[in-house]
Amino acid sequence: MANALVSIQILPKTKNNDDIIPYVDRAIEVIAQSGVKYLVSPLETTMEGELSVLLGIIEQMNDAMIAMGSPSVISQVKIYFNPAGASMDKLTEKYRP
């Protein structure tokens, strides 16, 4: 059972103020390839899983930004941790029609 939800907004610095969307697409691809449950929102992406695994994915996302040529990256991260279990569906069920 997942014990954490981690939301991330990744903001890579780009050369010559290039569009960051290809970088963000690559960051989301890293998440998708990891196999964890995730939800893309307009301003951040939320992942569900074991905290240590999710933090490792964030490291991979930052590494991918550097590999694409970004000289530096800001990652804004929010963490919800509950050893008894964490679920996006459970936390948001009362808001669904």
C-alpha positions, 0 to 999 in steps of 0.5 A, a space after each residue: 500500500 502506498 504511504 505517500 503522495 508527492 506533488 511536484 512542479 518542475 521548473 528547469 532553467 533553459 538556454 536562451 529562454 527556450 520553451 520549457 514544455 518539452 522539458 516538462 513533457 520529459 519529466 512526466 515521461 520519467 514519472 510514467 516510465 516509473 510505473 507509479 500512479 500519477 495525475 497530471 494537473 495544470 500546474 503540478 503532477 501528483 504521484 502516489 507510492 512509497 515515499 522513498 521511491 517517489 523521492 527517487 523519481 524526483 531525482 531522476 526527473 532532475 537528472 533528465 532536465 540536466 541531460 536535456 541541457 538545462 543548467 539548473 532546476 527548481 523542483 517545488 515539492 509537496 509531500 503527504 505522508 501517512 504510514 497507514 496509507 495514502 491515496 489520491 482517490 481517498 483524499 478527493 472522493 468527496 469532491 467527485 460528482 
